[in-house]
Amino acid sequence: MIQRLLDGPTVPYDKAGHERSSALLSLLRYLYAIEYRFVTISPASHRRVLARRVGQPGHSLHDVLGWSMPFGPGTIDPQVESLLRNAGALDEAGSGMYRSRVRVSAVHHRLFLHSAYPTDAEDAVFLGPDSYRFADLVSRELARTPLAPAARIVDIGTGSGVGAIVAADMTPAAEVFMTDINSRALELAQVNAQAAGLAITAREGRNLDGFDGLVDLAIANPPYVIDPARRAYRDGGEQKGGQISLEMTRSALSALKPGGQCILYTGSAIVNGADLLKAALVDLAIELDCRLRYDELDPDVFGEELENPDYQDVDRIAVVAAIMTKPSA
């Protein structure tokens, strides 16, 4: 059930929402059964792949649920087509064709619903290469520092729920939460969790506004590029895209128990050789008396963004991991 943090009480789905989620859950369960797998690549690479097939209809589940290609009625698995229709997840694509509103991708051994390509809408639910790296980081850090069985975990800005589901898989007895400002993201994340057989509480709200109690672990994979359209799922805000990362980290640290940990996966703009986010996180760690471990995971991602005028003084965008630990009592 999704709870709205700012209003307090649980907000139930209406009948249409229940029917939509039920059909999507059946879709994921069916895809698990037939061992469907698809790896989602970056939008730029996705665009290049589709450019090879302009004007061609999709015929396979990969074409329809992975590459977001249009397809004709009766040309794909009839069970999948029926479930997409029941979920209200088909759009007319012209010439009697349809296009799925959702994609389904595999991360680790789980399947995730997320938005169709291109992810232009304000409430788009994004999954891509960062999601895989984030999942690997969370998995690696939990193996390095296992949590107590009764731990509380929160995934801030969960999107499709990748971080929460990976954490729940690795700590089966933990109480796991996921938050997001995007109700569509929480709907899909909840279906993803249910299909994985995991009990995760989804709450709508910005960061941890109104969140009750302290947690042992907070994880976050915030947006970190400068988006001229200011789409919430993509725009990292001021400070060359670092603003949202800093806001989420400060919120996470405020909710940690003594000895608790925050795992931040994000990107940082490197300007004249200086890592702007690292400098800000060092200051935050000093201010809040936390230990900081900071690693650059990939020196150069989203290189096409450097053509944006907002990046005219930026050398590169690096993917980074910041592990911040609160002192024990």
C-alpha positions as CSV (number, residue, x, y, z in Angstrom):
1,M,0.0,0.0,0.0
2,I,1.3,3.5,-0.8
3,Q,1.2,6.0,2.0
4,R,1.3,9.8,1.5
5,L,3.9,11.2,3.9
6,L,2.6,14.8,3.9
7,D,-1.0,13.8,4.5
8,G,-0.3,11.0,7.0
9,P,-3.1,8.4,6.3
10,T,-2.8,5.6,3.8
11,V,-4.1,6.5,0.4
12,P,-5.7,3.5,-1.3
13,Y,-5.8,2.9,-5.0
14,D,-9.1,3.4,-6.7
15,K,-10.7,0.4,-8.5
16,A,-9.0,1.2,-11.8
17,G,-5.7,1.5,-10.0
18,H,-6.1,-1.9,-8.4
19,E,-7.0,-3.5,-11.7
20,R,-4.0,-1.8,-13.4
21,S,-1.6,-3.0,-10.7
22,S,-3.1,-6.5,-10.7
23,A,-2.6,-6.8,-14.4
24,L,0.9,-5.6,-14.2
25,L,1.7,-7.9,-11.4
26,S,0.3,-10.8,-13.4
27,L,2.5,-9.6,-16.3
28,L,5.7,-9.7,-14.2
29,R,4.8,-13.1,-12.8
30,Y,4.3,-14.5,-16.3
31,L,7.6,-13.0,-17.5
32,Y,9.4,-14.6,-14.5
33,A,7.8,-17.9,-15.5
34,I,9.0,-17.8,-19.1
35,E,12.5,-16.5,-17.9
36,Y,12.3,-13.2,-19.8
37,R,15.4,-11.1,-19.5
38,F,16.4,-7.7,-21.0
39,V,19.2,-5.3,-20.1
40,T,18.3,-1.6,-20.6
41,I,21.1,0.6,-22.0
42,S,21.5,4.4,-21.9
43,P,19.0,6.6,-23.8
44,A,21.7,7.6,-26.3
45,S,22.6,4.0,-27.1
46,H,18.9,3.0,-27.2
47,R,18.4,5.8,-29.8
48,R,21.2,4.4,-31.9
49,V,19.9,0.9,-31.8
50,L,16.4,2.0,-32.8
51,A,17.8,4.1,-35.7
52,R,18.8,0.8,-37.4
53,R,15.2,-0.3,-37.4
54,V,13.3,2.8,-38.3
55,G,9.8,1.9,-39.7
56,Q,10.1,-1.8,-38.7
57,P,7.5,-3.3,-36.3
58,G,8.4,-5.2,-33.3
59,H,7.8,-9.0,-33.2
60,S,9.5,-10.3,-30.0
61,L,9.0,-9.5,-26.3
62,H,12.4,-7.8,-26.3
63,D,11.2,-5.6,-29.2
64,V,8.0,-4.6,-27.3
65,L,9.0,-4.6,-23.6
66,G,12.7,-3.8,-24.1
67,W,13.1,-1.6,-27.1
68,S,9.7,0.0,-27.0
69,M,8.9,-0.8,-30.6
70,P,5.4,-0.6,-32.0
71,F,3.7,-3.9,-32.8
72,G,0.7,-5.2,-34.6
73,P,-2.2,-7.0,-32.8
74,G,-1.6,-10.7,-32.5
75,T,2.1,-10.6,-33.4
76,I,3.5,-11.1,-29.8
77,D,2.8,-13.6,-27.0
78,P,-1.0,-13.3,-26.6
79,Q,-0.8,-13.5,-22.8
80,V,1.5,-10.5,-22.7
81,E,-0.7,-8.5,-25.1
82,S,-3.8,-9.3,-23.1
83,L,-2.2,-8.3,-19.8
84,L,-0.8,-5.1,-21.2
85,R,-4.3,-4.2,-22.5
86,N,-5.9,-5.0,-19.2
87,A,-3.4,-2.8,-17.4
88,G,-4.2,0.1,-19.8
89,A,-0.6,0.0,-20.8
90,L,-1.0,0.2,-24.6
91,D,-1.0,3.3,-26.7
92,E,-2.1,3.5,-30.3
93,A,1.0,4.0,-32.5
94,G,-0.7,4.6,-35.9
95,S,-1.4,2.3,-38.8
96,G,-3.2,-0.1,-36.5
97,M,-0.1,-0.6,-34.4
98,Y,0.3,-0.4,-30.6
99,R,3.2,0.5,-28.3
100,S,3.7,-0.5,-24.7
101,R,3.7,2.2,-22.1
102,V,6.1,0.2,-19.9
103,R,9.4,-1.6,-20.3
104,V,10.5,-4.6,-18.3
105,S,14.2,-5.1,-17.5
106,A,16.2,-7.5,-15.4
107,V,18.6,-6.2,-12.7
108,H,20.5,-9.0,-10.9
109,H,17.9,-11.8,-10.8
110,R,14.8,-9.5,-10.5
111,L,12.4,-8.0,-13.1
112,F,11.5,-4.3,-13.0
113,L,8.7,-2.4,-14.7
114,H,9.7,1.1,-15.8
115,S,8.6,3.7,-18.4
116,A,8.8,3.2,-22.1
117,Y,11.4,4.8,-24.3
118,P,11.7,7.8,-24.7
119,T,11.3,8.9,-21.1
120,D,10.1,12.4,-21.8
121,A,7.2,12.7,-19.4
122,E,7.5,14.6,-16.1
123,D,6.5,11.4,-14.2
124,A,8.6,9.0,-16.1
125,V,10.0,6.1,-14.1
126,F,13.6,5.6,-15.2
127,L,15.9,2.6,-15.2
128,G,19.2,2.3,-17.0
129,P,22.9,1.7,-16.5
130,D,23.0,3.7,-13.3
131,S,20.4,1.3,-11.8
132,Y,22.7,-1.7,-12.5
133,R,25.7,0.1,-10.9
134,F,23.6,1.2,-7.9
135,A,22.4,-2.4,-7.4
136,D,26.0,-3.6,-7.5
137,L,27.0,-0.9,-5.0
138,V,24.2,-1.7,-2.5
139,S,24.9,-5.4,-2.8
140,R,28.7,-4.9,-2.3
141,E,28.3,-2.7,0.7
142,L,25.7,-4.9,2.4
143,A,28.1,-7.9,1.9
144,R,30.9,-5.8,3.4
145,T,28.9,-4.6,6.4
146,P,25.9,-6.9,7.1
147,L,23.0,-5.5,9.0
148,A,21.3,-6.9,12.0
149,P,18.2,-9.1,11.1
150,A,15.8,-6.5,12.5
151,A,17.3,-3.5,10.7
152,R,15.3,-0.7,9.2
153,I,16.2,0.4,5.6
154,V,14.9,3.2,3.5
155,D,15.5,3.8,-0.2
156,I,15.1,7.5,-0.8
157,G,13.8,8.5,-4.3
158,T,13.3,4.8,-5.1
159,G,12.2,5.2,-8.7
160,S,11.4,1.6,-9.9
161,G,12.5,0.2,-6.6
162,V,15.9,-1.3,-7.5
163,G,17.8,-0.3,-4.4
164,A,15.0,-1.3,-2.0
165,I,14.5,-4.6,-3.6
166,V,18.2,-5.5,-3.7
167,A,18.5,-4.5,0.0
168,A,15.4,-6.5,0.9
169,D,16.8,-9.5,-0.9
170,M,20.0,-9.4,1.1
171,T,18.4,-8.7,4.4
172,P,15.2,-10.8,4.4
173,A,14.2,-10.0,8.0
174,A,14.7,-6.2,7.7
175,E,11.9,-3.7,7.6
176,V,12.3,-1.9,4.2
177,F,10.7,1.3,3.0
178,M,10.9,3.2,-0.3
179,T,10.0,6.8,-0.9
180,D,9.5,9.0,-3.9
181,I,7.7,12.2,-5.0
182,N,6.4,10.4,-8.1
183,S,3.2,8.3,-7.4
184,R,3.6,6.5,-10.7
185,A,7.1,5.4,-9.7
186,L,5.8,4.1,-6.4
187,E,3.0,2.2,-8.1
188,L,5.5,0.4,-10.4
189,A,8.0,-0.1,-7.6
190,Q,5.3,-1.7,-5.4
191,V,4.4,-4.1,-8.2
192,N,8.1,-4.9,-8.8
193,A,8.4,-5.7,-5.1
194,Q,5.3,-7.9,-5.0
195,A,6.4,-9.8,-8.0
196,A,9.7,-10.5,-6.3
197,G,7.8,-11.8,-3.2
198,L,9.1,-9.0,-1.0
199,A,7.1,-6.9,1.6
200,I,8.3,-3.3,1.1
201,T,6.4,-0.3,2.3
202,A,6.0,2.5,-0.3
203,R,5.5,6.1,0.8
204,E,5.0,9.2,-1.2
205,G,6.9,12.3,-0.2
206,R,10.1,14.3,-0.8
207,N,13.2,12.7,0.7
208,L,12.2,11.7,4.3
209,D,9.7,14.4,5.1
210,G,7.4,13.1,7.8
211,F,9.2,9.8,8.1
212,D,8.8,8.3,11.6
213,G,11.6,6.7,13.5
214,L,15.3,6.1,12.7
215,V,16.9,3.7,10.3
216,D,20.0,1.6,10.2
217,L,20.6,2.2,6.5
218,A,19.6,4.8,4.0
219,I,20.3,4.4,0.3
220,A,19.8,6.8,-2.6
221,N,20.4,7.0,-6.3
222,P,19.3,10.6,-7.0
223,P,19.3,12.4,-10.4
224,Y,22.5,14.2,-11.1
225,V,22.4,15.9,-14.5
226,I,21.2,19.3,-15.4
227,D,17.9,18.9,-17.2
228,P,16.7,22.0,-19.1
229,A,13.2,20.6,-18.9
230,R,13.5,20.3,-15.1
231,R,12.0,16.8,-15.0
232,A,12.1,15.5,-11.4
233,Y,13.3,12.0,-12.3
234,R,16.3,13.5,-14.2
235,D,17.2,16.9,-12.9
236,G,19.9,17.1,-10.2
237,G,19.2,20.8,-9.6
238,E,21.8,23.6,-8.9
239,Q,25.5,23.1,-8.1
240,K,26.0,21.5,-11.5
241,G,23.4,18.8,-10.8
242,G,24.6,18.1,-7.2
243,Q,21.9,19.8,-5.3
244,I,19.4,16.9,-5.0
245,S,22.3,14.5,-4.0
246,L,23.2,16.8,-1.1
247,E,19.6,17.3,-0.1
248,M,19.0,13.5,0.0
249,T,22.2,12.9,1.9
250,R,21.4,15.5,4.6
251,S,17.9,14.0,4.9
252,A,19.3,10.5,5.2
253,L,21.9,11.4,7.8
254,S,19.2,13.0,9.9
255,A,17.3,9.7,10.1
256,L,20.2,7.4,10.9
257,K,20.6,5.6,14.2
258,P,24.0,5.9,15.9
259,G,26.3,3.7,13.8
260,G,23.9,3.9,10.9
261,Q,25.1,4.2,7.3
262,C,24.1,6.1,4.2
263,I,25.0,4.7,0.7
264,L,24.8,7.4,-2.0
265,Y,25.2,6.5,-5.6
266,T,25.3,9.6,-7.9
267,G,27.2,11.7,-10.3
268,S,29.5,14.7,-9.9
269,A,30.5,17.4,-12.3
270,I,34.3,17.8,-12.4
271,V,35.2,21.4,-13.1
272,N,38.9,22.3,-13.8
273,G,39.9,19.0,-12.2
274,A,37.8,19.7,-9.0
275,D,35.1,17.3,-7.8
276,L,32.4,19.7,-6.7
277,L,30.2,17.1,-5.0
278,K,33.1,15.6,-3.1
279,A,34.0,19.0,-1.6
280,A,30.4,19.6,-0.5
281,L,30.1,16.1,1.1
282,V,33.4,16.6,2.9
283,D,31.9,19.8,4.4
284,L,28.7,18.0,5.3
285,A,30.6,15.1,7.0
286,I,32.5,17.6,9.1
287,E,29.4,19.5,10.0
288,L,27.5,16.4,11.1
289,D,30.5,14.5,12.5
290,C,30.2,11.6,10.1
291,R,32.9,9.4,8.5
292,L,33.0,9.6,4.7
293,R,34.3,7.1,2.2
294,Y,34.2,8.4,-1.3
295,D,35.1,6.5,-4.5
296,E,34.9,7.4,-8.2
297,L,33.3,4.4,-9.9
298,D,33.3,5.7,-13.5
299,P,35.2,8.7,-14.7
300,D,33.0,9.6,-17.7
301,V,29.3,9.1,-18.2
302,F,26.6,11.0,-20.1
303,G,29.3,12.7,-22.3
304,E,26.6,14.1,-24.6
305,E,25.5,16.3,-21.8
306,L,28.7,18.3,-22.1
307,E,27.2,19.9,-25.2
308,N,24.5,21.5,-22.9
309,P,25.5,25.2,-22.3
310,D,25.0,24.6,-18.6
311,Y,28.1,22.4,-18.8
312,Q,30.4,24.7,-20.7
313,D,32.9,24.8,-17.9
314,V,32.7,21.1,-16.9
315,D,35.5,18.7,-17.8
316,R,33.4,15.5,-17.3
317,I,30.6,13.9,-15.3
318,A,31.8,11.1,-13.0
319,V,29.8,8.4,-11.3
320,V,30.7,8.3,-7.6
321,A,29.8,6.4,-4.4
322,A,29.7,8.1,-1.0
323,I,29.4,6.0,2.1
324,M,28.7,8.1,5.2
325,T,28.6,6.5,8.7
326,K,27.2,8.1,11.8
327,P,29.2,7.7,15.0
328,S,28.1,5.0,17.4
329,A,26.6,6.2,20.6
